[in-house]
Amino acid sequence: SGFFAMLVPDLDNPFYSTTATAAQDLAAESGRRVIIAVTGGDPTREAEALHELEGQVDGFAVQSPVSSAADLKEAHERKPVVAINRRVPGLTSFTVDTPGGLGAVYDRLVELGHREVAYLAGPPSSWMDRHRRAELVEHAARSGLRVRVHGPVRPAFAEGVAAARGIIDSGCTAVLVYNRLLLLGVMFEFGRLGVRV
């Protein structure tokens, strides 16, 4: 068909919108087109999009998929599916190694004298968030960091704003967040409350 579909949880997140734009540009270079479908990070909507579009496209790229691995593999049997920002055995998958890279961040926090660290968690459906949290807990046990998990929350600016006061009240001297939208919300509220970042 010359069409591919990219499923994204939302377009508010710059990660998803930037990747979608890059996919469209790359496809255009070879005379193809990309259909963007927004799923809201909902497994039912994701499954519906995979089913409804399979007759119109040559394959799918699914960003931060929330469907079960079995459902994604079943869809892949009908049309090729690539997972972005999640590892799915049996599918071509692309992720940024943020869980592994966080070890260096934790070491630096300890080096700077931090002992109480907040982590503002993303949605429970996030594969990446689960792996980040596991890495954080494991590294904290080795390094002497005390981690206070806040959330899970929806990855949005307003949720970051709402979580900022609880992070301050927890006594933590450093905070790590699930994504940049939450980070911007936290920093905005810290600034409004007079907390220097």
Backbone hydrogen bonds in HBPLUS format (Angstrom, degrees):
<---DONOR---> <-ACCEPTOR-->    atom                        ^
c    i                          cat <-CA-CA->   ^        H-A-AA   ^      H-
h    n   atom  resd res      DA  || num        DHA   H-A  angle D-A-AA Bond
n    s   type  num  typ     dist DA aas  dist angle  dist       angle   num
A0033-ARG N   A0002-GLY O   2.92 MM  31  6.34 156.5  1.98 159.0 166.2     1
A0058-ASP N   A0003-PHE O   2.73 MM  55  5.98 164.1  1.75 169.8 167.9     2
A0004-PHE N   A0033-ARG O   2.91 MM  29  6.35 148.4  2.01 151.0 161.1     3
A0035-ILE N   A0004-PHE O   2.72 MM  31  6.12 160.8  1.76 157.4 163.9     4
A0005-ALA N   A0059-GLY O   3.04 MM  54  6.46 164.2  2.07 155.3 160.2     5
A0061-ALA N   A0005-ALA O   2.86 MM  56  6.32 149.9  1.95 156.9 165.9     6
A0006-MET N   A0035-ILE O   2.78 MM  29  6.13 161.4  1.81 160.9 164.7     7
A0037-ALA N   A0006-MET O   2.96 MM  31  6.24 163.2  1.99 152.9 155.0     8
A0007-LEU N   A0061-ALA O   2.87 MM  54  6.36 152.7  1.95 154.5 163.5     9
A0063-GLN N   A0007-LEU O   2.84 MM  56  6.01 170.7  1.84 170.4 169.0    10
A0008-VAL N   A0037-ALA O   2.92 MM  29  6.28 160.9  1.96 159.7 165.3    11
A0039-THR N   A0008-VAL O   2.81 MM  31  6.01 161.0  1.84 150.7 157.2    12
A0040-GLY N   A0009-PRO O   2.80 MM  31  4.47 126.4  2.09 124.0 130.4    13
A0016-TYR N   A0013-ASN O   3.06 MM   3  5.59 120.2  2.44 113.1 125.5    14
A0017-SER N   A0013-ASN O   3.14 MM   4  6.43 169.9  2.15 160.2 163.1    15
A0018-THR N   A0014-PRO O   2.90 MM   4  5.73 159.0  1.94 142.1 148.3    16
A0019-THR N   A0015-PHE O   3.11 MM   4  6.14 157.8  2.16 139.7 146.0    17
A0020-ALA N   A0016-TYR O   2.90 MM   4  6.04 157.2  1.95 148.4 155.0    18
A0021-THR N   A0017-SER O   3.01 MM   4  6.15 158.2  2.05 143.6 149.2    19
A0022-ALA N   A0018-THR O   2.97 MM   4  6.19 159.8  2.01 147.2 152.9    20
A0023-ALA N   A0019-THR O   2.89 MM   4  6.10 153.9  1.96 146.8 154.1    21
A0024-GLN N   A0020-ALA O   3.02 MM   4  6.29 157.0  2.07 147.6 153.2    22
A0025-ASP N   A0021-THR O   3.00 MM   4  6.28 159.8  2.04 150.6 155.9    23
A0026-LEU N   A0022-ALA O   2.91 MM   4  6.10 163.3  1.93 151.8 156.3    24
A0027-ALA N   A0023-ALA O   2.90 MM   4  6.03 163.6  1.93 150.4 155.2    25
A0028-ALA N   A0024-GLN O   2.98 MM   4  6.09 157.6  2.03 146.4 152.6    26
A0029-GLU N   A0025-ASP O   3.31 MM   4  6.58 140.4  2.47 140.4 149.3    27
A0029-GLU N   A0026-LEU O   3.21 MM   3  5.35 131.0  2.47  97.7 109.9    28
A0030-SER N   A0027-ALA O   3.01 MM   3  5.59 147.3  2.12 113.2 122.0    29
A0032-ARG N   A0027-ALA O   2.92 MM   5  4.88 161.6  1.96 138.6 133.3    30
A0031-GLY N   A0028-ALA O   3.03 MM   3  4.84 166.4  2.05 107.5 108.3    31
A0042-ASP N   A0039-THR O   3.28 MM   3  5.88 158.1  2.33 113.8 118.6    32
A0046-GLU N   A0042-ASP O   2.91 MM   4  6.11 155.4  1.97 155.2 163.3    33
A0047-ALA N   A0043-PRO O   2.95 MM   4  6.07 161.0  1.99 142.8 147.4    34
A0048-GLU N   A0044-THR O   2.93 MM   4  6.16 158.2  1.97 149.0 155.5    35
A0049-ALA N   A0045-ARG O   2.95 MM   4  6.12 159.6  1.99 146.1 151.0    36
A0050-LEU N   A0046-GLU O   3.00 MM   4  6.28 161.6  2.04 151.4 156.3    37
A0051-HIS N   A0047-ALA O   2.98 MM   4  6.17 160.5  2.02 149.3 154.6    38
A0052-GLU N   A0048-GLU O   2.77 MM   4  5.88 172.8  1.77 159.2 161.5    39
A0053-LEU N   A0049-ALA O   3.01 MM   4  5.85 156.2  2.07 146.6 151.5    40
A0056-GLN N   A0053-LEU O   2.85 MM   3  5.29 156.8  1.90 119.0 126.9    41
A0060-PHE N   A0080-PRO O   2.78 MM  20  6.18 157.8  1.83 156.1 163.9    42
A0082-VAL N   A0060-PHE O   2.89 MM  22  6.16 148.3  2.00 139.8 149.9    43
A0062-VAL N   A0082-VAL O   2.85 MM  20  6.20 167.1  1.86 172.2 176.4    44
A0084-ILE N   A0062-VAL O   2.91 MM  22  5.94 165.7  1.93 152.4 149.2    45
A0064-SER N   A0084-ILE O   2.64 MM  20  5.81 157.8  1.69 160.6 167.5    46
A0072-LEU N   A0068-SER O   3.02 MM   4  6.34 158.5  2.06 153.1 159.2    47
A0073-LYS N   A0069-ALA O   2.91 MM   4  6.11 155.8  1.97 148.8 155.5    48
A0074-GLU N   A0070-ALA O   2.94 MM   4  6.14 151.5  2.02 144.3 152.4    49
A0075-ALA N   A0071-ASP O   3.01 MM   4  6.26 156.9  2.06 145.7 151.3    50
A0076-HIS N   A0072-LEU O   2.93 MM   4  6.12 148.4  2.03 141.1 150.5    51
A0077-GLU N   A0073-LYS O   3.05 MM   4  6.35 132.7  2.28 140.6 151.8    52
A0077-GLU N   A0074-GLU O   3.21 MM   3  5.24 134.3  2.43  95.1 106.9    53
A0078-ARG N   A0075-ALA O   3.04 MM   3  5.40 141.1  2.20 105.0 115.7    54
A0079-LYS N   A0075-ALA O   3.00 MM   4  6.31 166.7  2.02 157.3 160.9    55
A0083-ALA N   A0092-THR O   2.94 MM   9  6.36 157.6  1.99 158.1 161.7    56
A0094-PHE N   A0083-ALA O   2.82 MM  11  6.31 149.4  1.92 152.7 163.1    57
A0085-ASN N   A0094-PHE O   2.54 MM   9  5.81 157.5  1.59 166.7 172.6    58
A0091-LEU N   A0088-VAL O   3.02 MM   3  5.64 160.3  2.06 145.8 147.0    59
A0098-THR N   A0096-VAL O   2.73 MM   2  5.56 139.9  1.89 104.4  93.4    60
A0101-GLY N   A0097-ASP O   2.96 MM   4  6.09 158.1  2.01 148.3 155.4    61
A0102-LEU N   A0098-THR O   2.92 MM   4  5.87 132.6  2.15 145.8 155.1    62
A0103-GLY N   A0100-GLY O   3.41 MM   3  6.01 155.5  2.47 111.1 116.3    63
A0104-ALA N   A0101-GLY O   3.26 MM   3  5.88 135.5  2.47 112.8 120.5    64
A0105-VAL N   A0102-LEU O   2.93 MM   3  4.92 116.2  2.34  96.4 113.1    65
A0106-TYR N   A0102-LEU O   2.88 MM   4  6.23 160.9  1.91 162.1 166.5    66
A0107-ASP N   A0103-GLY O   2.97 MM   4  6.21 161.4  2.00 149.2 154.3    67
A0108-ARG N   A0104-ALA O   3.04 MM   4  6.22 153.2  2.11 141.2 148.2    68
A0109-LEU N   A0105-VAL O   2.94 MM   4  6.28 152.9  2.01 150.0 157.8    69
A0110-VAL N   A0106-TYR O   3.04 MM   4  6.36 158.7  2.09 154.1 158.6    70
A0111-GLU N   A0107-ASP O   2.94 MM   4  6.16 159.3  1.98 146.9 153.3    71
A0112-LEU N   A0108-ARG O   2.90 MM   4  6.15 142.4  2.04 145.5 155.2    72
A0114-HIS N   A0109-LEU O   2.98 MM   5  5.42 153.7  2.05 160.1 151.6    73
A0113-GLY N   A0110-VAL O   2.91 MM   3  5.09 156.5  1.97 106.7 114.1    74
A0146-ARG N   A0115-ARG O   2.63 MM  31  5.80 159.1  1.68 156.2 163.7    75
A0173-THR N   A0116-GLU O   3.00 MM  57  5.98 152.4  2.08 151.9 152.5    76
A0117-VAL N   A0146-ARG O   2.82 MM  29  6.10 171.0  1.83 169.1 171.8    77
A0148-ARG N   A0117-VAL O   2.88 MM  31  6.26 156.7  1.93 153.9 159.9    78
A0118-ALA N   A0174-ALA O   2.87 MM  56  6.24 170.1  1.88 153.6 154.1    79
A0176-LEU N   A0118-ALA O   2.84 MM  58  6.21 157.1  1.89 152.3 158.3    80
A0119-TYR N   A0148-ARG O   2.94 MM  29  6.18 155.7  2.00 146.0 146.1    81
A0150-HIS N   A0119-TYR O   2.79 MM  31  5.94 169.8  1.80 152.3 154.8    82
A0120-LEU N   A0176-LEU O   2.85 MM  56  6.31 160.7  1.89 158.3 162.5    83
A0178-TYR N   A0120-LEU O   2.99 MM  58  6.06 131.1  2.24 162.9 169.3    84
A0121-ALA N   A0150-HIS O   2.81 MM  29  6.05 157.7  1.86 171.9 179.4    85
A0153-VAL N   A0121-ALA O   3.10 MM  32  6.26 145.6  2.22 130.8 137.3    86
A0126-SER N   A0123-PRO O   3.05 MM   3  5.60 168.3  2.07 121.1 124.5    87
A0130-ARG N   A0126-SER O   3.24 MM   4  6.50 161.7  2.28 146.9 150.8    88
A0131-HIS N   A0127-TRP O   3.22 MM   4  6.54 156.0  2.28 148.4 154.6    89
A0132-ARG N   A0128-MET O   2.89 MM   4  6.16 155.9  1.95 152.6 159.9    90
A0133-ARG N   A0129-ASP O   2.91 MM   4  6.10 166.8  1.93 156.3 159.3    91
A0134-ALA N   A0130-ARG O   3.05 MM   4  6.23 158.9  2.10 143.4 149.2    92
A0135-GLU N   A0131-HIS O   3.02 MM   4  6.20 160.4  2.06 146.5 151.5    93
A0136-LEU N   A0132-ARG O   2.86 MM   4  6.09 156.4  1.92 150.2 157.5    94
A0137-VAL N   A0133-ARG O   2.89 MM   4  6.13 165.4  1.91 158.1 160.4    95
A0138-GLU N   A0134-ALA O   2.99 MM   4  6.13 165.4  2.01 148.7 153.2    96
A0139-HIS N   A0135-GLU O   2.88 MM   4  5.96 168.5  1.89 152.2 155.8    97
A0140-ALA N   A0136-LEU O   2.82 MM   4  5.83 155.8  1.88 147.1 154.7    98
A0141-ALA N   A0137-VAL O   3.11 MM   4  6.25 154.8  2.17 144.7 150.1    99
A0142-ARG N   A0139-HIS O   3.07 MM   3  5.16 123.6  2.41  96.6 110.8   100
A0143-SER N   A0139-HIS O   2.90 MM   4  6.07 148.2  2.00 152.5 162.1   101
A0144-GLY N   A0140-ALA O   2.99 MM   4  5.66 138.5  2.17 150.3 152.9   102
A0156-ALA N   A0154-ARG O   2.79 MM   2  5.76 122.7  2.11 119.0 102.0   103
A0159-GLU N   A0156-ALA O   3.07 MM   3  5.37 126.1  2.38 105.2 118.8   104
A0160-GLY N   A0156-ALA O   3.21 MM   4  6.63 148.2  2.32 150.2 159.4   105
A0160-GLY N   A0157-PHE O   3.02 MM   3  5.22 122.7  2.36 101.2 115.7   106
A0161-VAL N   A0157-PHE O   3.04 MM   4  6.43 155.4  2.10 152.7 159.9   107
A0162-ALA N   A0158-ALA O   2.97 MM   4  6.19 162.0  2.00 146.0 150.6   108
A0163-ALA N   A0159-GLU O   3.02 MM   4  6.15 139.7  2.19 138.8 148.7   109
A0164-ALA N   A0160-GLY O   3.21 MM   4  6.25 131.3  2.46 144.1 154.5   110
A0164-ALA N   A0161-VAL O   3.34 MM   3  5.50 144.5  2.47 102.5 111.7   111
A0167-ILE N   A0163-ALA O   3.13 MM   4  6.40 150.2  2.23 153.1 162.2   112
A0167-ILE N   A0164-ALA O   3.12 MM   3  5.13 120.0  2.50  96.1 111.1   113
A0168-ILE N   A0164-ALA O   3.01 MM   4  6.34 160.1  2.05 156.1 161.0   114
A0169-ASP N   A0165-ARG O   2.88 MM   4  6.10 167.4  1.90 154.8 158.5   115
A0170-SER N   A0166-GLY O   3.03 MM   4  6.07 127.0  2.32 134.1 146.2   116
A0170-SER N   A0167-ILE O   3.25 MM   3  5.19 137.6  2.44  93.7 105.2   117
A0171-GLY N   A0168-ILE O   3.15 MM   3  5.80 165.2  2.17 117.9 122.5   118
A0183-LEU N   A0179-ASN O   3.03 MM   4  6.30 157.6  2.08 145.7 152.9   119
A0184-LEU N   A0180-ARG O   2.83 MM   4  5.99 161.8  1.87 148.4 151.7   120
A0185-GLY N   A0181-LEU O   3.15 MM   4  6.38 156.7  2.20 142.7 148.8   121
A0186-VAL N   A0182-LEU O   2.86 MM   4  6.14 162.7  1.89 157.8 162.2   122
A0187-MET N   A0183-LEU O   2.87 MM   4  6.06 172.3  1.87 159.0 161.1   123
A0188-PHE N   A0184-LEU O   2.88 MM   4  5.95 155.1  1.94 144.0 151.4   124
A0189-GLU N   A0185-GLY O   3.07 MM   4  6.26 165.5  2.09 149.1 152.2   125
A0190-PHE N   A0186-VAL O   2.83 MM   4  6.05 158.2  1.87 153.6 160.8   126
A0191-GLY N   A0187-MET O   2.94 MM   4  6.09 161.4  1.97 147.3 151.8   127
A0192-ARG N   A0188-PHE O   2.99 MM   4  6.30 153.5  2.06 144.8 152.6   128
A0193-LEU N   A0189-GLU O   2.89 MM   4  6.09 143.9  2.02 146.1 155.6   129
A0193-LEU N   A0190-PHE O   3.14 MM   3  5.08 122.6  2.49  92.1 106.7   130
A0195-VAL N   A0190-PHE O   2.76 MM   5  4.90 160.1  1.80 151.5 146.6   131
A0194-GLY N   A0191-GLY O   3.12 MM   3  5.02 156.6  2.17  99.4 106.5   132
